[in-house]
């Protein structure tokens, strides 16, 4: 029996009949798209360039002789190839992207337009500073917004992603301990079990040994456990606040007090700053260093994986150790200080070749200015309101991991409610795809069994949330009713069925190679 | 607040559904003393027009590469990007998608990453490449760390021809874990000097070609020497277009290639975002940092792509991970792969030859100026000249006439004692008229 829509037509066109396989592998308007290497592009090009007058003979033996193995596409072929590929992607512009702790929100096109102004996009990182005063002014303005919003006195802009920002913060902490002669004995970093994997990885990367801190039953850092592990051998603690369970660390002031008393620094993972921006300043919580993922809080597009940007705000104590370069305004215009020796000799070094992700700075500032201080406060309120609304409307069917009290920007469920159904979190997620939704974050945080982490963000309307909630409720109902087949084989309606990830890892194929016997290049 | 869809009525209704009296009830876990009463001291909400005017005013103060005679390089290059590239990367389904954690609905991203990995592998002459790192300089740092993991040795020997900012970025990171670096003195054409420094404790030798002075070098002999001592050779490339004409790092024996991909498909952007290319040998892939896309099949046997080998990564191995990286330069890889697909082998080779041709023409014009000495013996699209005056001053003087003449080496390495050295780059975007203007103005400034 197929469902009817409001005008009485079945909602599945082929309801009641077997779906015949297509002859070409295409599905409706969705074409199968071969790899560029599998076409007839060998020797083809899609750009018109003048004919070079040289053949590079002056370079002698240095010239490449063998074919490289790069097929070319004419412009129409290239358009079709990439547009067809794009049709196989989910995106925030298509529907809600409820990935908890990943914060997928609307990406305003004004930001894109601003980042593409030639005055920002077509300038070289090493042109004379007198010719890039506007760019330096932008960096200075962005710094002002970030320090004001966080209540922290200084910011290092150059880290190229959140994890790079963590590296920056921990290196500043390390440099501070070196300066005070304490580095040799302070070799531990305390990290709660609920932390992002980047936190322990970063601490290890900077040469520290990682000590885990337990979590309480209500999803927060166990302060007693933290206190017992703090001592003069601890360099820093790393706490995410709001944390990855979507909860505000209620004892945050106590945590920072104990940390400082022990002579350690308080690193805050600012991945979830969007939940508190404009309502709480991390500086007021005693934070010494915090990275801000510009794409999360300030909407720079994620582009399928990056690029990101991870500026780090720093306390008075850590500011002198910030890496080069940084911008100063000496009254005589803006100046980019590119070497540690020029100003603060204590800078721990340099994190990347140039001054960081300028393109992302422009987008983030454009977003901040569009909201203003009042709008950014509203951002946090709406993000938190939306998450709590989802939690409230799903808690009767699904099991909230921390049912008591409000959550912040994301709602966390576990798989307790799926017990006895033979359906896993993964199965449930794949069935969401069939209903037209991107699954939530699965199996994270690790401290919750079968975790399902849902983050709506502030740019979802109530109507979209209601649509999502209704779909989730329908699926939850089906799961409880024992409709196992709907879940086990899902997704049925995506461009591909469930992919074999084990096979990919066991015998990795990471590139195309010409079939044996073919005379294609490479 | 045009980006926020909730109406006051929505908020009231939603609070009621939650069972909260006011929004403050939802912030109840925040200590009272840490709550802000009202907005911080920053400008209030601004309309689209207002933001556009404010940012355009800042942009307007900068001299852009496309509107000036422009010869800056040193790790970032002005190239023409076909309109198709920017159009496609702005498609919603690419621009606004996330890391492809759900491969069934992310095949668009995954397939282009697979194509990108193949292009980069072929371009660098290496068996495998990853799905990109932040940029060339951080890729070099990751390369050194990877070499220490592979060889279980602790020292990197770095040629004096490597970009000084790359060296600094690398030293900053690797010194933190106790890896030693030995950096040779800067010299325009002395890559082979590293051979004498290779010892039993050497994890890797790092060379750049073309190097920061533009010198292109066949590093085959360095590779042989490194391998004979059980060390790896890391080849750094800051101008990806050069690999369209010059012998590939793989062909010369590289074990790891760390390159900057900005030149293909990506704008100058004042230094970022860029795209780090990272390629290596097949047997080292499990030690490779960063994200990887691999081929597999779905439940019906159809070919598909997934992120793979995640057991190297931070979200599984945590403090034992090969690196702390949890992202790549997704959109920049897309720009790279589209531009490369449009170029194809023929286009890339032509592009590379045009770059070389323009640089040779620029070299010839500058060499004819009294007092100017060209130092770089063999170059691709960039070379070093010695000036009779401090290069930084000369560059400033020329900038007053809106000529961006190049990068003074002293800007990269103030203590190297090479204040009279100017790095000059030309590309396919360099006009003959630009070369004439530069040569004329430089002659005047030097004569003054």
Interface residues (C-beta under 8 A of the other chain):
Chain A: X25 X33 X35 X36 X37 X41 X42 X43 X44 X45 X46 X47 X49 X50 X51 X52 X53 X54 X55 X56 X58 X59 X60 X61 X62 X63 X64 X65 X66 X67 X68 X69 X70 X71 X72 X73 X75 X78 X79 X81 X82 X83 X85 X86 X87 X88 X89 X90 X91 X92 X93 X94 X97 X99 X102 X104 X106 X107 X108 X110 X112 X113 X114 X116 X117 X118 X119 X120 X121 X122 X123 X124 X125 X126 X127 X128 X130 X131 X132 X133 X134 X135 X137 X138 X141 X145 X148 X149 X160 X161 X162 X163 X164 X166 X167 X171 X174 X196 X197 X198 X200 X201 X202 X203 X204 X205 X206 X207 X210 X247 X248 X249 X250 X252 X253 X276 X278 X279 X280 X281 X284 X285 X299 X301 X302 X303 X304 X305 X306 X307 X308 X309 X323 X338 X339 X348 X349 X350 X351 X352 X353 X354 X355 X356 X357 X358 X359 X360 X362 X365 X366 X367 X368 X369 X370 X371 X372 X373 X374 X375 X376 X377 X378 X379 X381 X382 X384 X385 X386 X388 X389 X391 X392 X393 X405 X406 X408 X429 X430 X433 X438 X439 X441 X444 X458 X459 X460 X461 X462 X464 X489 X491 X494 X495 X496 X497 X498 X499 X500 X501 X503 X504 X505 X508 X509 X510 X511 X512 X521 X522
Chain B: X1 X2 X3 X4 X5 X6 X10 X11 X13 X14 X15 X17 X18 X19 X20 X23 X25 X26 X27 X28 X29 X30 X31 X33 X34 X35 X36 X38 X39 X40 X41 X42 X43 X44 X45 X46 X48 X50 X51 X52 X54 X55 X56 X57 X58 X59 X60 X61 X62 X63 X64 X65 X66 X67 X70 X72 X74 X75 X76 X78 X82 X84 X86 X87 X88 X89 X90 X91 X92 X93 X94 X95 X96 X97 X98 X99 X100 X101 X102 X103 X104 X105 X106 X107 X108 X109 X111 X112 X113 X114 X115 X117 X118 X119 X121 X122 X123 X127 X128 X129 X131 X132 X134 X135 X136 X137 X138 X163 X165 X166 X168 X169 X171 X172 X173 X176 X177 X178 X216 X217 X218 X243 X244 X245 X246 X247 X248 X251 X260 X267 X268 X269 X270 X271 X272 X273 X275 X285 X291 X292 X293 X294 X295 X296 X297 X298 X299 X300 X302 X304 X305 X306 X308 X309 X310 X311 X313 X314 X315 X316 X317 X318 X319 X320 X321 X323 X324 X325 X326 X327 X328 X329 X330 X331 X332 X334 X338 X340 X341 X342 X343 X344 X345 X346 X347 X348 X350 X351 X352 X353 X354 X356 X357 X360 X378 X380 X395 X396 X399 X404 X407 X411 X412 X414 X428
